[in-house]
Amino acid sequence: MMKKLLLLPAELWQSRRLIWKLAKNDFKNRYAGSYFGRIWAFTQPVVTVLLYWFVFGHIMMADKKEILTAGVEAPYVLWLTAGLVPWFYFSEAINNGTTSLIEYSYLVKKVVFKISIIPIVKLIAALFTHLFFVCFMLLLYFLYGYKPEVYLIQLLYYTFCMFMLVLALSYSTCAVVIFFRDLLQIINIGLQVGMWATPILWNISYLDGNPLLQSILRCNPIFYIVNGYRNAMFGRTWFWEEPGATAGFWVFTVVLFMVGAHIFRRLKVHFADVL
């Protein structure tokens, strides 16, 4: 049993050079043919951040704004960006990971090709854009007068957490979507709900008067990552100072990866027939 569970990680490690090459090519080719090329990969999220900041930070009435900023000690635009940057990666990566086998169907039909590497290729390609936005976020952070802190190194840890979570999810979704295409619509609806339930735009401290609902929302693994980004930048808290949340996240992710690997392995013999 343990040997089967380790088979997928072993395949990924053995193919690491091919994965890296395919990921770079995927990122380069995504906007091939457009006039501004890869600039579009960065433009839309930046515009989204500015739009949310302008609407929720300046247009909303003071009494409504309190819902968003309750308990937020940092400038709202920085706090908002620290939540949106990981969320942008999660939403892009889960969509790309889910459709990866469909997009690379010509490779899936090749008998000798290890199709298990395809989902991680899409996630690494999306990671290039994410790293740009982490730099953009840190630039804002320093422009607002914050000094470099050793806690910022945790952004690497939380990025790794997010990558592993999306990878674990993608192995299930990319296999199932081949047989159930409606899964894409379900994921899109889930992302719309998840953005508010994580929460991204408002602070969970607003629910201090409702500890049960607050505890339920904290069970969301994305909350662990978003809250970690904010703690690394403003909270001056190490991830091991919250052992319960950290252990819970990794137990959930490992179990999800095991389930995803099992589903992928059971269904992959039928992929070429359906695609």
ZIKARA-V727733 format. One record per backbone hydrogen bond with DSSP energy under -0.5 kcal/mol. CO is the residue of the C=O (numbers start at 0). NH is the residue of the N-H. If there is no record, write none. Layout:
BEGIN
co=CO nh=NH
co=CO nh=NH
END
This chain:
BEGIN
co=0 nh=4
co=1 nh=5
co=2 nh=6
co=3 nh=6
co=3 nh=7
co=4 nh=8
co=5 nh=9
co=6 nh=10
co=7 nh=11
co=8 nh=12
co=9 nh=13
co=10 nh=14
co=12 nh=15
co=14 nh=18
co=15 nh=19
co=16 nh=20
co=17 nh=21
co=18 nh=22
co=19 nh=23
co=20 nh=24
co=21 nh=25
co=22 nh=26
co=23 nh=27
co=24 nh=28
co=25 nh=29
co=28 nh=31
co=30 nh=33
co=35 nh=38
co=36 nh=39
co=37 nh=40
co=37 nh=41
co=38 nh=41
co=38 nh=42
co=39 nh=43
co=41 nh=45
co=42 nh=46
co=43 nh=47
co=44 nh=48
co=45 nh=49
co=46 nh=50
co=47 nh=51
co=48 nh=52
co=49 nh=53
co=50 nh=54
co=51 nh=55
co=51 nh=56
co=52 nh=56
co=53 nh=57
co=53 nh=58
co=54 nh=58
co=54 nh=59
co=60 nh=64
co=61 nh=65
co=63 nh=66
co=63 nh=67
co=64 nh=67
co=64 nh=68
co=65 nh=69
co=66 nh=202
co=67 nh=202
co=68 nh=71
co=70 nh=72
co=74 nh=77
co=74 nh=78
co=75 nh=79
co=76 nh=80
co=77 nh=81
co=78 nh=82
co=79 nh=82
co=79 nh=83
co=80 nh=84
co=81 nh=85
co=82 nh=86
co=83 nh=87
co=84 nh=88
co=85 nh=89
co=86 nh=90
co=87 nh=91
co=88 nh=92
co=89 nh=93
co=90 nh=94
co=91 nh=95
co=92 nh=96
co=93 nh=97
co=94 nh=98
co=96 nh=99
co=98 nh=102
co=99 nh=103
co=101 nh=104
co=103 nh=106
co=103 nh=107
co=104 nh=108
co=106 nh=109
co=108 nh=110
co=109 nh=112
co=112 nh=114
co=113 nh=116
co=114 nh=117
co=116 nh=120
co=117 nh=121
co=118 nh=122
co=119 nh=123
co=120 nh=124
co=121 nh=125
co=122 nh=126
co=123 nh=127
co=124 nh=127
co=124 nh=128
co=125 nh=129
co=126 nh=130
co=127 nh=131
co=128 nh=132
co=129 nh=133
co=130 nh=134
co=131 nh=135
co=132 nh=136
co=133 nh=137
co=134 nh=138
co=135 nh=139
co=136 nh=140
co=137 nh=141
co=138 nh=142
co=139 nh=143
co=140 nh=145
co=141 nh=144
co=148 nh=151
co=149 nh=152
co=150 nh=153
co=151 nh=154
co=152 nh=155
co=152 nh=156
co=153 nh=157
co=154 nh=158
co=155 nh=159
co=156 nh=160
co=157 nh=161
co=158 nh=162
co=159 nh=163
co=160 nh=164
co=161 nh=165
co=162 nh=166
co=163 nh=167
co=164 nh=168
co=165 nh=169
co=166 nh=170
co=167 nh=171
co=168 nh=171
co=168 nh=172
co=169 nh=173
co=170 nh=174
co=171 nh=175
co=172 nh=176
co=175 nh=178
co=175 nh=179
co=179 nh=182
co=180 nh=183
co=181 nh=185
co=182 nh=186
co=183 nh=187
co=184 nh=188
co=185 nh=189
co=186 nh=190
co=187 nh=191
co=188 nh=192
co=189 nh=193
co=190 nh=194
co=191 nh=195
co=192 nh=195
co=192 nh=196
co=193 nh=197
co=194 nh=199
co=194 nh=200
co=202 nh=205
co=203 nh=206
co=204 nh=207
co=206 nh=209
co=209 nh=213
co=210 nh=214
co=211 nh=215
co=212 nh=216
co=213 nh=217
co=214 nh=218
co=215 nh=218
co=216 nh=219
co=219 nh=222
co=219 nh=223
co=220 nh=224
co=221 nh=225
co=222 nh=226
co=223 nh=227
co=224 nh=228
co=225 nh=229
co=226 nh=230
co=227 nh=231
co=228 nh=232
co=229 nh=233
co=229 nh=234
co=230 nh=235
co=230 nh=236
co=237 nh=240
co=238 nh=241
co=241 nh=245
co=242 nh=246
co=243 nh=247
co=244 nh=248
co=245 nh=249
co=246 nh=250
co=247 nh=251
co=248 nh=252
co=249 nh=253
co=250 nh=254
co=251 nh=255
co=252 nh=256
co=253 nh=257
co=254 nh=258
co=255 nh=259
co=256 nh=260
co=257 nh=261
co=258 nh=262
co=259 nh=263
co=260 nh=264
co=261 nh=265
co=262 nh=266
co=263 nh=267
co=266 nh=269
co=267 nh=270
co=267 nh=271
co=269 nh=273
co=270 nh=273
co=270 nh=274
END
